[in-house]
Amino acid sequence: MGIAAKRIGKKAVKIVDSIVNWMVLVAILLLVATACYAMWDSNLVYAEADAKQYEVYKPAEEDTASFEELRDINREVFGWLTVYETKIDYPVVQGADNMKYVNTNARGEYSLSGAIFLDSGNRQDFADFNSILYGHHMEKQAMFGELGNFAEESFFLNHPHGNLFYEGKDHGLEFFAFVHTDVYDALTFTSNIQGEEAQRDYLDMLLTQAIHTREVDVDIQDRIVLLSTCSLDTTNGRDILAAKISDEVFADRFTSEITEGEHIRAETQQGFLSRVPVWGWVLAGTVLLALIIVIYIHRKRSKRGNTK
């Protein structure tokens, strides 16, 4: 009975040991699978926010057919914003309030990346003295993710212009100030300031608060637009790039300097490994880890068998 009990005890230990080993393996695989899903989901959000998703709809004064196709999908699309030499190149929408397009894209679909939207208190013809455009600050230079770069003086000075398309025409943007404030700055985020004195005070406030300014002839007779997004530097911080809307359309130096052929050559030079998505690397690592664990368990069992 004693020998039988020992054998039963050894078998029980082996069974428990095997169960524990497999439970550890399953737990590790589940954790890695969860990480893979989270990375895949995150990449999906960034992919949806990529300006390339909308470039087929970008309007030109001589051809707005593609832009009208987007408007047929979502009638609240009314314009297009481009900040030259950045990836900020998106349709502009306006909802009945300032909450809808926080989690809705320009096609009118639910999306965590949202859309670039005009303050609900502004007019779509940008006839107000001050208009405000909002967008998420996202990594991978999506949406308004590059606005924070304007905090660097050299970047601010080297990116003076943009373009704002509305009412079937292009309008130039001259960036004249970069402001860092917070979400509780109610005056800065008041749209459609009226009255000459109030407008002058508002403009003076922007220039006083500005981290960087550029010599641009801007006065209360002009129309200005603020591009606003969250700041990563401070809690509740906001980064604002202020621009004067001009009838003069400025050339995009970046587009004019790069030919389509150069784009093709740059893309074809990328190797296979550089095109593998992040989730692919994680999945490969998961499989490799699982194989290592299985081999380890097998070798452990083999050693035990040899010591019998």
N, C-alpha and C positions, 0 to 999 in steps of 0.2 A: 504493500500500500504506500509505503514511503517513496519508493522509486517511481511508482505510477503518479503520485502527487507531484513529484519533481518534474516529471515529463509534462504533465498537464500545466504546471506553473511555467515551464520554459516556453511551451506553445502559446500560452496566454500572453507572456511577455513579448514573443515574436509578433503575435497578432496585433497587440497594442502598439508595438514599435512601428509595425508596418502602417497601421491606421494613422498614427501620428505623422509619419513621414509623408504619406499621401495627403493628409490634411494640410500640412505645411506647404506642399507643392501646389495644392488647389488654392490655398490662401494667397500665395505669391502670384499665381497666374491670374486670380481675380483682381488683385491690386494692380497688376500691370495692365490687365484688360481695361480696368476703370481709368487708368492713366491714359491709355490709348484712346479711349472714347472721349475723354476730356480734351485731349490734344486735337483729335479729329473735329470735335464740336467747335473748339476755339478757332481752328483753321477755317472751318466752314463760315463762321461769323466774319472773319477777316476777308475771306474770299467774296462774300456777299457785299462787303463794304468797299471792295476794290473799285476804283474809278473805271477800270477797264470793262466792268459789267455794264457801263452806261455809254461808252464811247461811240457805239453804233448809233445812238440817238442824238449825238451832239449836233446842234444846229449851226448853220452858216446863213448869213443874210441872203445869199443867192440860192440857198437850198435848205428849206426847213421841213421837208417832207418827213425825214426820220424823227425829228423832234415832235412833229404832230402825231406820229405813231405812238410815242411815249405819252403824249397828252390824251390820246384815245384810251390808253390803259388807265391813266389817272389824270382827271381833269384839274387836279389841284397843282399839277406841275405848270409853272408859268415862266421860268427863266433858267439861266445857266451861269454858273460861276466858275471862273478859271483864275488861279493864281499862278502866274508864269513861273516856270522852272521849279515847280513842285508837282505833286500828284493830286493837288486840290483841283478837280476838274469834274464838277457834278451838276446835275439838274437841281433847280431850286423849287421848293414847294411852299405852300402856306395852308395851314389848317385853320379851323374855326377857333382853336386855342393853341397854346404853346406846349401841349402835352402829346398830341396825336403823333407827331413825327419824331418823338423821342424813341419810340419803338416801332416805327412804321417806315418802310423804305419808299423810294420815289415811285415804285410801281404800286404802292398802296398795300403792300404785303407786310405781315408782321415780321420784324427783324430787329435784333438787339442793336444793330449798327445805326438804325434810324435813317435820317436823311438831313440834308442841309435845308433848313427852313427859315422863312421870313417871320419875324415877330407878328403875331396876329393883329397887333395894333397899327401896323404899317400898311400903306397902299402898295399894290403890286407894280405901279408905274414909277416907284421910287421918287415920287414928287415930294415926300416929306423931307424936312430938314435933316433928320437923322433916322436911318433905318438900321435894324439889327438882324444879322443872319447868325443862326446857331447851328452847331454841329458837334458831334462827339469827338473827344480826343482819344484816338485809337492808336495802338501800336501798328507797326509795319507801314507807317505813313498813310494810313487810311483815314477817310473823312477829313476832320480838321487836325489830324495828328501831327502835322508839320507846323502848325501855328506857333508852337512852343519854340521852334528854331529861330523865330524872329526875335527872341530875347537876346540872341547873340548879335552884337552890333554889326559885325561883318556880314552876317546873313541878311539882316534887315536892310543894310545899305546896298547889297547886291541883288535884291529882289524888289525893285521899285514899282512894278506894274502888274496889273491883272486885267481881266475882262469880265463884264457883266452883260449878259444878253437878256433882253426883255422887250416886249412889245415889238418883236420882229427885228430888232436892231442890236448891234454890238455897241457897248459903251465902255470907255476906258476907266480903269481904276488906278489912282495914284496913291500909294500908301504913304501916309504922312506921320503916323505915330503908332507905337506899340505900347500898350498899357497893361500893367498887371494889377488886378484888383481882386475883390472877393464877391461871392454871390450875394452878400448883404448890401452891396453898393447900389441901393435902389435908384439913385439919380442917374448913374451911368447906364443902367438897364431900362431907363424910361425912354420909350420910343416916341417919335413924332412930337418932339419938343416944339412948342409954339410960342410966339412972341419974340421980338428982336432981342430984348434984354435977356430973356431966358436962354435963347439960342446962343448968344454971345457968351454967357456964363458957362454954358455947357461945353462950348468949344474951348474956352480958356481952361476949364477943368481937365479936359482930355489932354491938352498940351502940358499942363502942369503935372499931371499924374504920369505922363509918358516916360518910359525908360529910355526910349529912343525916338527921335523925331527927324524928319527930313524937310528940307526947305521946299515946301509946296504952298503955292498961293491959294489959301483956303479961307473963306469968310462965311458969314451967315447967309449970304446970297447963294452959296453953293449947296449941293446936296452931298451928304456924307453917309457912308455905310460902315458898320462895325461888324467884323467877323469875330464871333465869340465862341470860346470853348473852355473846358475845364483845364486847370493847370496841375501838373504833377508835382510842382515845387512846394505848394502849401495846401493845407486842408481847406476846402471850400474856395480855393483860389480860382481865378478866371484870367485867361489870356485874351487880349483883344487887339486885333489889327484894324486900325482905322484907315479908311480910304476916302478920297474925294472922287465922286462920280463925274466923269468928263465925257463930253461929246467926241473928243479926240480918241481914236482907237489906237492903242500902242501895239507895236510889233512884239511877238513872242520870240526872243532871241534864241531860246532853247530849241524851239521847233524849227526855226530857219537854219540852224547850224547843223542839224542832224538829218541825214537823208534816210529814206526808207531802206536803201541798200545797206547802210551802216547798221541799221537795226537788225536786219537779217543776219549779217555777219556776226554780230555780237551774240545772237541767240544760238546760231549753229556752232559756235565755239564752246558752248557749254557741254560738258561731258555727261555721261549717263548718271554718274553718282550725284552730280550737283542737281539733277532733276528729280531725284527720289524724295518724296514728301516726308515730313517729319514722322507721320504715323507709320510709314513704311519701315523706317529705321527702328522705331519702338517695337513694331511687330517682329522684326527680325531678331531684335535683342531678346524679346519674350521667348521665341522659339529656341534660341540658343541657350537661354537660362533654363528652360524646361528640360532640354536635352542634358545639360550638365547635372541637374538634380537627379534625373532618372538614372544616368550613368553612375552617379555617386551612390544612390540607393542600391543599384544592382551590384556594384563592387562591394558595398558593405555587407550585403547578403551573402555574396560569394565567399568573403573572408570568414564569415560565421560558419558557413557550410564546411569550409576546409578545416576549421578548428574542432569539428565534432569528433 
